Amino acid sequence: MASDSSPVNFNTGPSSPDDSFSSPIGNTVSSSGDGYRRRSRRRSSTPSEMATPPRQRPRLVSSETTPTAKEPRSRRRGGGRGASGSDVPPVAATPSSTDDIPPSTEPGDGDDMDEDHPTFVWGTNISVDDVKGAIIRFLRHFRDRQASQSEGDFHTEGKYAEVIKRVLENEGDSLDVDAQDLFNYDADLYTKMVRYPLEVLAIFDIVLMEMVPQINPLFEKHIQTRIFNLRTSTSMRNLNPSDIERMVSLKGMIIRCSSIIPEIREAIFRCLVCGYYTDPVSIERGQITEPTICLKEECQARNSMTLVHNRCRFADKQIVRLQETPDEIPEGGTPHTVSLLMHDKLVDTGKPGDRVEVTGIYRAMSVRVGPTQRTVKSLFKTYIDCLHIKKTDKSRMVADLTEAENRLSSNVDDLSFDEEKVEELKELSKKPDIYDRLTRSLAPNIWELDDVKKGLLCQLFGGNALKLASGASFRGDINILLVGDPGTSKSQLLQYIHKLSPRGIYTSGRGSSAVGLTAYVSKDPETGETVLESGALVLSDRGICCIDEFDKMSENARSMLHEVMEQQTVSIAKAGIIASLNARTSVLACANPSGSRYNPRLSVIDNIHLPPTLLSRFDLIYLILDKADEQTDRRLAKHIVALHFDNPEGIEQDFLDLHTLTSYVSYARKNIHPKLSDEAAEELTRGYVELRRRGNFPGSSKKVITATPRQIESLIRLSEALARIRFSEWVEKGDVLESFRLLEVAMQQSATDHSTGTIDMDLITTGVSSSERLRRESLLSATRNIIMEKMQLGGPSMRLSELLDELKKKNPENEVHLNNLRNTVSTLASEGFVEIRGDNIKRI
Amino acid sequence: MVGLPYDFLVNPLGAVRSTFEKAISSGSNPASFDGKDWGALQPFQHFLFDQNGLSKVPILNASSVKWLQPNTLVRFRGMIQDMLGNEFYVGAYKDGSTWKTTKFMNSSQCPTGFSPDMRIWERRVLYCVPVPGQNSWTDSSRLGEINNSAEGTSENRQKRCRMDENAVDHMDILAPSDEFLNSSSGKKQKDEQLSPYSQNISTMATSSPSTACNTARGFLPCIVKIYDAAESELKLNDVFEFIGVITLGTEQEVDKDDYDEFSNGLSEDLSDQFPPDMVPRLHCVIHRKLGVHDFLHTCHVLEPIPHRIKEIRTALLNHLTIALGNDGVAAQFLLLHLLSKVHARVDSMAVGKLSLNLTGFNRESLSIFGNQLRLTVKNLLPFTEYIPLTVEYLNTASLAPKKDYEINRLVPGVLQLAEGSHLMIDETQLEVGTLSSLGVENARLLKNLMELQKVEYDFKYYKMDMTTDVQLLILSEGKSNILPADLVVPFQPSAVGSTAITDMDALEAWRWYLSNVRLLPHSIESEMQQVVENDLVAAKQADRNLGSQDLSRLLTIGRLICASYGETSLSLEHWQMVKELERLRRERLR
């Protein structure tokens, strides 16, 4: 390498065509080669590298060695070295063009910033010294905003000064620099770095080289700078020729990793004739030249040199393909991909399938026509020289990180709303009709079912999870069950929620087994190792697990849900693995009534036909009944007609688009944690007591879903979700009332006859009549009186028709139908007052 | 054209160069041409469209590729099957003191080294294939062949070709992780895979080497390089005509052991995958999107006169009735089905699709009417595909396109179809059997296609829905539950007639009719809207089982009936027809 460092080379830096990596775009390199050169020589410990000026950012990635290094090849080499530490053999000695000046041995004695005439980054007016000064200032003095209340307090160290110390203590080899910090401290430096990354990063390395010995003179490794978190991230699609040689940040998914490629840095040859070993030969223009003549004077055999593999030095390299994430692909396009080049430590940091954010330098490489020809094709291969890689996991609505453990890694905090967006959302939340508007925006193509949508909305927002110091935890997730007639678009709602929710999993009950939902242990056929594989519920941790055809699920599988839905964990004990996995998931299930269609003659419970233990775990149970309602039908007809004839009105209403909706929900989930106000708490208590009382209606215990303490938790969750919808930190009375209403509506309770538990279909369509209930109650008491009068305990039975006659006699003004009577009597029977056999009644 | 210093057809690059020089000499800086045209397109446009030069441009296909000269102007009609990303190239450089451009050409003569006197530009690389299922009559060179007797063979052959193509493409890829990868084992598998529908094929087709197959059947893929086009203009599965400069095998020989930084990492050099002598490169100057109607070669463009349209309709309906054994109702529905097209998507709903399920076929009637129907459809529509659905087929076929990351290519699947394709699925051969997981997946894909007009492309780490517009016709014994069609019509033939087409003009007219009538706009008067709404409400009240799908279907039928008469607004008369048809259909279902 050394050789390449001939001055010419660096001035023209960019043009160094030689190696395949050279970038086409001219850039780089200090104009006055000498100033620089001189300096660098002085400073670099390992002579070999020094030669070239900073233009190389060489790899910051890899090269640690002398930062000054340069050209790509040095980069390569540097990497190698990195691996082996600074034990670089006296390469310098060799052919290297170390020129005449002997290398100074002291690393980093450099304070020569103020050296002679200023050097400039080639082709620009950026002064190397200025940049260097700026970097030193940044590293020494930058303080986190919150960390340092008192700017200028020189007693506390700068953020990065501390970080550097820590790196030294850990024997680390890289310094992560948050570009955001850099920007905040010195926007100009940031801009320069993005535009001329090679140069600026090389200077960064130099600066670090100089700083390290001041802190710990014994520290030998080189520390590389890794920049991350650029202010703007580019879409892969938008990379274009003007981005070449700039620092870019991309998001994508790793789709392929090559195997690790040992890249030769230095080769040693041996003469087959005399056994003479050459000094290490370093790579030059991407190639190693094999000496044609034995260098030993006595030998001088021709073509006798052979490569000694195990004395050569190699560095790791890996090529990784990154592909656009699905959300960036425009309609009708296929995903773009880009190659990443990773060195040393970055090798194997990601595996296929990972979503990552990569910071690197976009480079183009000309393609040579043949290995031996100097001509190049007019084509370029592009790749990104990777500086930093960060795994992200961002899909759909951002799963909220409520747990402290997630907070620790603040970097993972990928849900960053820019301020503008936040403003917009807040603005939106202030609209008085935000609740309705969101409801409308949810699955706009599904007609009606507004109350169901409101419930689903609550589910999306969720309540607050609570963890008491005692260890008890209360879930914040809302579970919903939809029970309804076929063809009421339940499945479509499910699909919609599935698409919208963070980490939604959609399964159909019929195809799900217990292990498919929870987790199972499998044995690797080859190694015999047992592996824990997650099922749907575990996979939807912090998301929504949508289960279609809930009723068709096997009893066994369903019972697995008990634990998940309340404790939010999945416990496994099999094949020697005992584990408890988190499954903090909301469950959205839908089912058909027991007889496929809702049978109005049966009670709600009988219709749903699910064990009460499970039912009570659902916060909301919706009965979706297909009612023959002309109004609804007409609206549907209008809607469909509009659909077909592009009638703008009727289709376009002011919906929020899906994107706004998801960000609204994500923001609320992340930032709004409402608390109960006193007033709301009072209302809750009152309402709950009322609910309990209703459930205790005489004789109805089996027929109605009774309020349990779980219900009050449900109500709290619902109210919290409702407050979140408004972006309000306080749950107010209105929220509580609405949550009660939702609960009522869901069960069609307004139309439920609490004595029999059946739903009166007439009531649903025509509205509630409270007089009807009164009438029934009076009928009940009248019947009871007659039976008390006419019948004896254990006496002979009586026919219903006789009873009817008796009733008519007593209250001639009241029309009583046999059916009504039958209902009434069965109520009495449920109280254990009478016994019915066919048409005969017997008092017991 | 006289007086021009260059001939567009033979020396298109001359035109490119001269416009470039003109632009430079007028003082423009090449830097200003980044991603822009400097005026090269205009003369081409003028030549092609104003001077009617388009018809003189030879079409690139498997037969013409043998005699086409490199660096001449050709046109290629095909579907974008895959997008190979962008390519950076030296677009302009300074040779001595003059600027030269390499746009629209392959050039290796670019200077070594880099200098500021060099502009790097970008172009898109697309992999295009002939439209899947394209019928031979669309090829103007084979105008005569209409009743292709070897239907089955050619279909299968074509499919074979596509697959063999893959085998060839990937020949030099090492990792055999995918069935397509390793050529030897891949081929074996492929043969098995094809067996369900290749049983009846002559062994010749099976044994023919892939190259022979390629040229024989006219399957010629092409790599098209697009310059300066907006990304949204070209979409996957779109059918385009690319007019540009062809380079054939002229790309410098690529040395296989080329030292290449990336070669041992990820091999995806284009020339490895697509040897230039097999896959020509086209440097596209002008592209235009083609619709179904562009594939007709009627010189006599018919005027859309309502009364003429009615005549054609009657004749066509008659023809379809004969093909369907005198079943008039089925013929009506078939006609509407052939006219259907997705014209809007509202959320996940595709409005306007009308898939048809003809039930009541048995082995016997299938052998007569099934083939007849296929032939009829084939002769009427430019792109048709046929899938004989069997358990084995479901378990083995690769229906959805799949991304193969080893070679960074999208491996085509049967369901990667161009807009406006017709797909006939024969379910009568489906027997009791067990579906493998692939089979279940395939069945799901088909169902999604039926219901949503979407195909899920498999990108391994995630799936991506691609919208399609495919007319689906299902032949089955009973109502198909695997493939729930919009319309289920029991098929009741009463006579066997011959569908041999005698009148070429009539056939041309029918093709024209089918491809053009469906593009008609459609509207509704407000009174009519009221009527329709009332009828829908009444229908819904009468039968609670009617879902929005059913109502929507009625409107689709209305629209299509109306269009079939060449009218653009729904009239009461046609609405009555809709109801009548629906009544007849329900009667049959009973």
Interface residues (C-beta under 8 A of the other chain):
Chain A: P14 S15 P17 S20 F21 S22 S23 P24 I25 G26 R237 L239 N240 P241 S242 I244 M253 I255 R256 S258 I261 G286 Q287 Q318 I319 R321 Q323 P326 I329 P330 E331 G332 G333 T334 P335 H336 T337 S339 P352 G353 A364 M365 S366 V367 R368 V369 G370 P371 R374 T375 V376 K377 S378 L379 F380 K381 T382 Y383 A443 P444 N445 W447 G487 Q492 Q495 D626 A628 E630 D633 R634 L636 A637 K638 H639 I640 V641 L643 H644 F645 D646 I651
Chain B: D34 G35 D82 M83 G85 N86 E87 F88 Y89 V90 T102 N106 S107 S108 Q109 C110 T112 G113 F114 S115 P116 M118 I120 W121 E122 E231 S232 K235 L236 N237 D238 Q252 D255 D257 D258 Y259 D260 E261 F262 N264 G265 L266 A344 V346 D347 S348 M349 V351 G352 K403 Y405 E406 N408 L410 F459 K460 Y461 Y462 M464 M466 T467 H522 S523 I524 Q529 V532 E533 N534 L536 V537 K540 Q541 R544 N545 G547 S548 L551 S552 L555 T556 R559
